[in-house]
Amino acid sequence: MPSGKKPIVLLWENFGPNHYDRLNAVADAGYDLTAIQIASKSNMYDWEEGSSNRFRTVTLAKSHDELTPPILARKIVAAVGESDARDVFMCHYEFPGVFMAAGWLRATGRRPYAMIASKFDDYDRKWWRESGKSVLLKPYCGAIVGSERSVRYMRFLGLKDAVTGYDTLSVERLRLQNPDAIAEVDGATRPFLVVARLVPKKNIAFTLECFAQYVARNGTARRLEILGDGPLRSELEAKAQALGIAGQVDFRGLCPTAEVTEAMQRSAALLLPSIEEQYGLVVIEALASGLPVIASTQCGATDVVLDNLVNGFAVASDSHAQMLAAMEAIGTDEATRKRMAAAAYDSAERGDVRHFVAGLERLMG
């Protein structure tokens, strides 16, 4: 351990750009950081590869298939032991191996903390499942979470020491990805933008319906760009065709981060009417680019970084009327769009990684 630096461990299933933002911020804050990823490839996300020389990285396996729960628990405990850290922050409390490791670490004098973005209102809760989650959280001393609704959910599950700051990104990195910002784009032709995996919870079929209504009422000057891929792509393309807007919708597929930033800099608003969204990190990306956001109240980000009627709109995920009204407020009034764009840029700092570091430090005392 380098002299004068407090050792700390952070663990995720796999590292993507948002994890590197948080890891780098912790290392830059002066901690001797060991970063543990369970596998070298995520089971869910196709992250862009990254690396950093600011901290020590430990990868426990090439794939999840190599790790039974006892093996995973043993590897986590061994990696923590080598780090000499007392404070250990772990995601995936629901993994049996992580639960076993947290229990062992707590029993041997370490201080494990959970990292969680979930809220009670993410979906219909069952009492028996929530009781099980309460058990899985027993080994933890506290949690860093995404939003105030997450804090309340943790307290409902019996974990009293919970602080916000988990869901954050490096605003500096986001703004440096494409430094040649597109300042002068015709406001009348800026597209509406979706950046999401094409899965049911993102509610993109609803977005297409609202966009069709917008086009019917306001003409074809604006397009809808959809960045992302997933199992619903062909179904959504067929829906756009059925709605008569296929010529106005661009399905661009999975795009590199720099292309996402470029799209945000020349769009009118980000649309995120998810029916389930623990937080919605893409909201921070949009704000950092000065892009107003129209997001459903299901998004945890609406608790933290979205100010309704200031830098965007918070709408009900099942209300075509609310979504259309928000799109028209931005899409038909250039003064409103510019005012919200300026407020979006100014508010992005509330989602910066410095709040992640501050949350960790509040928990560690």
Residue, then its C-alpha position, 0 to 999 in steps of 0.5 A: m500500500p502506498s504510504g499515506k493512501k487509504p486502501i479501498v475496494l470497488l467491485w462490479e460485474n464488468f467495467g464500462p465507461n461509467h465505471y471507469d469514470r467512478l474508479n478514476a475519480v476515487a483514485d484521483a481523490g487519493y485512495d489506494l484503489t483496487a478495482i475488481q471485475i467479476a468477469s472480463k466480459s459483461n453478461m448484459y452490456d456490450w461495453e466499449e473497452g477501457s483501461s486505466n493506470r490510476f488503480r489496480t485492476v483484478t479480474l476474477a474470471k474470463s466468464h461467469d461460467e467459470l465461477t460457482p458461488p463458492i468460488l466467486a466468494r473465495k476469489i472476492v475475499a482473497a482479492v480484498g485480503e491482498s488489497d489490505a482494505r477495510d472498506v469494500f464497495m460491491c455491486h450485485y448484492e443479489f449474486p449468491g457469491v457476492f452475498m457469501a463474500a459480503g458475509w465473510l468480509r463482515a464477519t472478519g472485520r471488514r466493512p462491506y457496502a452495497m452499490i445499488a440504483s433500485k427503487f421501490d417503484d421500479y416494478d410491482r413488488k412481492w412481499w416474499r421477494e422483498s423479504g429475501k432482499s432484506v436477508l441479502l442486505k444483512p451483511y452490509c454496513g450501508a449503501i451508496v444509491g442512485s436517488e432519494r427514492s433509492v434511499r427510501y427503498m434501502r430503509f424499507l429493506g432495513l439498510k438504514d445508512a444509505v446515501t446518494g451519489y452512486d449514479t454519476l459520470s465524469v462531466e469533464r470526460l463527456r465534454l472532451q469526447n467531442p470538443d468541436a461542439i456543434a453550436e449552430v444547428d438550425g433549431a427547426t430541424r434538430p431531431f428528437l433523440v433516443v439513446a437506449r437498448l431496444v428492450p421493452k422497459k425503454n418504452i420505445a413503441f410509446t415514443l414512436e406513437c408520440f412522435a407520430q402524433y407530433v409529426a401529424r400536428n407539426g409537420t415533418a421538419r424534425r426527425l427521430e434518431i434512435l441510437g441503440d440496438g436490441p431484440l425489439r429492433s425489427e418490431l419497432e421498425a415495423k411499428a414505425q412503418a405502420l404508423g407512417i413515420a418510417g421515413q422520419v425515423d433513423f434506426r442507427g444501431l449501436c454507436p460509439t460514445a463519440e457518435v452519441t455525444e455528437a448526436m446529443q449536441r445537434s438534437a432538440a431533446l432526449l426522449l426517455p419515457s421508460i416504464e422501468e429505469q432505476y436511474g438513467l445515466v444517459v440523462i447526465e450525458a444529455l445534460a453535459s451536452g446541453l440537451p434538454v431531457i424529456a424523461s418519465t418519472q420512473c427514472g431515478a434521474t428525475d430525483v437528482v438532475l432533472d428540474n421539471l420545466v427548467n432543463g426538461f420535462a418529467v412525464a408519466s410513462d403512459s401519458h401520450a398527452q404529457m409526452l406530446a405536450a413536452m415535445e411540442a414545448i421544445g419542438t415548436d418554441e425555439a426560445t424555450r428550447k434554447r433556455m432549457a439547453a442552457a439550463a441543461y448544460d449548467s445542471a450537469e454538474r449535479g451528476d458528476v463523479r465527485h458526488f460518488v466520491a463524496g458519497l463513499e466518504r460519507l459512508m466511511g466516516 
